[in-house]
Every structure is written in C-alpha cells, then in structure tokens.
Amino acid sequence: MAIRLRKVNGVAVALCAAKTAAEPGDIYLDDDWHYAISQKYWRDYDEIKIVDEDDIRLAAMVETGGQCMTEELEE
C-alpha cells in the first residue's frame, strides 16, 4: 500500500495514499518503499515473528559492506 507521510498539527503521521489527496510537503512512498520500511521494522523487532529471508540476506549484505548489485534488489 502506498503511503503519504505528513505533519498534522505538528505530529508526523502515515496516511493511506489512495484515501488522501496530496498536499505540499507530503512525502510519498510507493508500495516498494513502504514494503522496504516494513521489512526493516520486522528485522528490528524479531519478537513479532515476521520474516522474509531474501530481505534479511540483502540487508545483511548492504549493512556489512558486502557487494550487492542494484539488479539483485530490483528482482
């Protein structure tokens, strides 16, 4: 699901992009970026028990300075 990040009354909120109109200052995240952020959350909070082995492998390569080609990330 694509989302919009917006400040509302000084508070940062994530909104469904399909249900909200764009406003100046919004940060738009398409499905791919939203999923990538979700993956990071899942890795950080392993107690929620959601795992994507491919994401874990790719993130580990990048975070440890391993070689990871852009094409691999796009597949």
Backbone as CSV, one residue per row, in Angstrom:
resi,resn,N_x,N_y,N_z,CA_x,CA_y,CA_z,C_x,C_y,C_z
1,MET,0.837,-1.165,0.000,0.000,0.000,0.000,0.892,1.241,0.000
2,ALA,0.663,2.135,-0.917,1.395,3.392,-0.966,0.923,4.281,0.184
3,ILE,1.864,5.045,0.739,1.509,5.911,1.863,2.038,7.314,1.652
4,ARG,1.428,8.249,2.361,1.916,9.629,2.414,2.341,9.903,3.845
5,LEU,3.511,10.487,4.009,3.971,10.919,5.319,3.696,12.417,5.395
6,ARG,3.050,12.825,6.476,2.617,14.220,6.585,2.657,14.657,8.039
7,LYS,2.945,15.932,8.254,2.838,16.521,9.585,1.426,17.094,9.720
8,VAL,0.710,16.664,10.762,-0.629,17.164,11.049,-0.600,17.736,12.464
9,ASN,-0.800,19.031,12.566,-0.723,19.702,13.871,0.598,19.402,14.580
10,GLY,1.683,19.328,13.797,2.998,19.094,14.365,3.341,17.644,14.633
11,VAL,2.429,16.736,14.324,2.649,15.312,14.575,2.850,14.594,13.241
12,ALA,3.911,13.781,13.145,4.164,13.005,11.935,3.182,11.835,11.868
13,VAL,2.483,11.697,10.729,1.532,10.603,10.547,1.757,9.945,9.189
14,ALA,1.415,8.677,9.102,1.438,7.935,7.841,-0.002,7.728,7.416
15,LEU,-0.309,8.103,6.186,-1.670,8.040,5.675,-1.746,7.151,4.444
16,CYS,-2.888,6.539,4.227,-3.122,5.764,3.011,-3.132,6.734,1.827
17,ALA,-2.256,6.516,0.864,-2.166,7.414,-0.283,-3.411,7.341,-1.164
18,ALA,-4.069,6.196,-1.201,-5.270,6.053,-2.031,-6.456,6.808,-1.440
19,LYS,-6.441,7.060,-0.157,-7.578,7.698,0.512,-7.344,9.171,0.825
20,THR,-6.168,9.701,0.469,-5.858,11.099,0.764,-5.322,11.799,-0.471
21,ALA,-5.649,13.070,-0.592,-5.114,13.877,-1.682,-3.731,14.388,-1.277
22,ALA,-2.876,14.526,-2.254,-1.528,15.041,-1.997,-1.608,16.490,-1.539
23,GLU,-0.736,16.838,-0.586,-0.613,18.209,-0.099,0.858,18.603,-0.136
24,PRO,1.119,19.904,-0.257,2.512,20.357,-0.245,3.224,19.869,1.023
25,GLY,4.441,19.373,0.844,5.222,18.900,1.978,5.074,17.411,2.252
26,ASP,4.091,16.757,1.629,3.935,15.311,1.809,5.158,14.579,1.276
27,ILE,5.469,13.475,1.886,6.474,12.555,1.367,5.710,11.325,0.912
28,TYR,5.788,11.014,-0.381,5.060,9.881,-0.950,5.963,8.660,-1.008
29,LEU,5.494,7.555,-0.473,6.219,6.283,-0.563,5.357,5.296,-1.324
30,ASP,5.869,4.807,-2.449,5.108,3.817,-3.212,5.147,2.464,-2.496
31,ASP,4.479,1.489,-3.073,4.385,0.166,-2.443,5.754,-0.419,-2.112
32,ASP,6.704,-0.279,-3.029,8.032,-0.864,-2.817,8.753,-0.241,-1.622
33,TRP,8.725,1.095,-1.521,9.396,1.755,-0.397,8.688,1.462,0.919
34,HIS,7.374,1.426,0.884,6.623,1.106,2.106,6.968,-0.316,2.569
35,TYR,7.050,-1.256,1.637,7.407,-2.623,1.981,8.828,-2.695,2.550
36,ALA,9.746,-1.925,1.955,11.128,-1.924,2.438,11.200,-1.432,3.884
37,ILE,10.447,-0.392,4.197,10.424,0.111,5.571,9.802,-0.918,6.505
38,SER,8.753,-1.595,6.044,8.133,-2.652,6.856,9.133,-3.758,7.160
39,GLN,9.931,-4.120,6.149,10.944,-5.152,6.330,11.943,-4.751,7.412
40,LYS,12.361,-3.501,7.395,13.311,-3.016,8.402,12.699,-3.126,9.794
41,TYR,11.455,-2.746,9.921,10.746,-2.856,11.205,10.702,-4.312,11.656
42,TRP,10.386,-5.203,10.723,10.309,-6.626,11.080,11.658,-7.144,11.553
43,ARG,12.751,-6.693,10.908,14.083,-7.134,11.334,14.431,-6.588,12.714
44,ASP,14.049,-5.349,12.964,14.385,-4.721,14.248,13.604,-5.301,15.412
45,TYR,12.408,-5.766,15.149,11.534,-6.276,16.214,11.196,-7.730,15.937
46,ASP,12.191,-8.592,16.133,12.010,-10.005,15.798,10.948,-10.686,16.650
47,GLU,10.551,-10.070,17.771,9.513,-10.688,18.603,8.156,-10.729,17.906
48,ILE,7.977,-9.961,16.810,6.695,-10.043,16.105,6.656,-11.211,15.126
49,LYS,7.789,-11.873,14.932,7.880,-13.132,14.183,7.426,-13.040,12.725
50,ILE,7.769,-11.949,12.044,7.535,-11.854,10.608,8.901,-11.882,9.957
51,VAL,9.108,-12.799,9.021,10.436,-12.995,8.447,10.353,-13.070,6.924
52,ASP,11.271,-12.408,6.257,11.449,-12.506,4.814,12.937,-12.787,4.600
53,GLU,13.273,-14.023,4.340,14.677,-14.441,4.251,15.453,-13.683,3.179
54,ASP,14.830,-13.406,2.017,15.531,-12.669,0.967,15.892,-11.266,1.434
55,ASP,14.953,-10.610,2.101,15.233,-9.263,2.602,16.341,-9.289,3.644
56,ILE,16.319,-10.246,4.533,17.346,-10.356,5.568,18.718,-10.524,4.925
57,ARG,18.803,-11.367,3.900,20.068,-11.606,3.200,20.565,-10.336,2.519
58,LEU,19.688,-9.647,1.793,20.093,-8.429,1.095,20.494,-7.328,2.071
59,ALA,19.723,-7.159,3.129,20.042,-6.125,4.118,21.384,-6.416,4.783
60,ALA,21.641,-7.673,5.101,22.902,-8.035,5.739,24.078,-7.730,4.812
61,MET,23.916,-8.000,3.522,24.983,-7.704,2.564,25.287,-6.212,2.539
62,VAL,24.249,-5.395,2.484,24.435,-3.949,2.404,25.008,-3.411,3.713
63,GLU,24.449,-3.826,4.831,24.850,-3.288,6.128,26.263,-3.696,6.534
64,THR,26.764,-4.799,5.987,28.111,-5.244,6.330,29.134,-4.875,5.251
65,GLY,28.695,-4.098,4.263,29.605,-3.653,3.220,29.833,-4.670,2.127
66,GLY,29.027,-5.726,2.078,29.142,-6.724,1.020,28.699,-6.161,-0.311
67,GLN,29.096,-6.805,-1.368,28.712,-6.354,-2.694,27.295,-6.805,-2.991
68,CYS,26.469,-5.866,-3.389,25.084,-6.166,-3.721,24.723,-5.330,-4.935
69,MET,24.484,-5.971,-6.045,24.184,-5.258,-7.273,22.755,-4.724,-7.251
70,THR,22.551,-3.566,-7.848,21.219,-2.955,-7.921,20.236,-3.902,-8.577
71,GLU,20.660,-4.635,-9.594,19.763,-5.542,-10.283,19.212,-6.601,-9.332
72,GLU,20.032,-7.056,-8.377,19.575,-8.041,-7.414,18.431,-7.486,-6.587
73,LEU,18.526,-6.221,-6.206,17.496,-5.596,-5.385,16.204,-5.411,-6.147
74,GLU,16.293,-5.243,-7.471,15.105,-4.989,-8.276,14.360,-6.254,-8.632
75,GLU,14.958,-7.418,-8.461,14.302,-8.671,-8.845,13.215,-9.045,-7.882
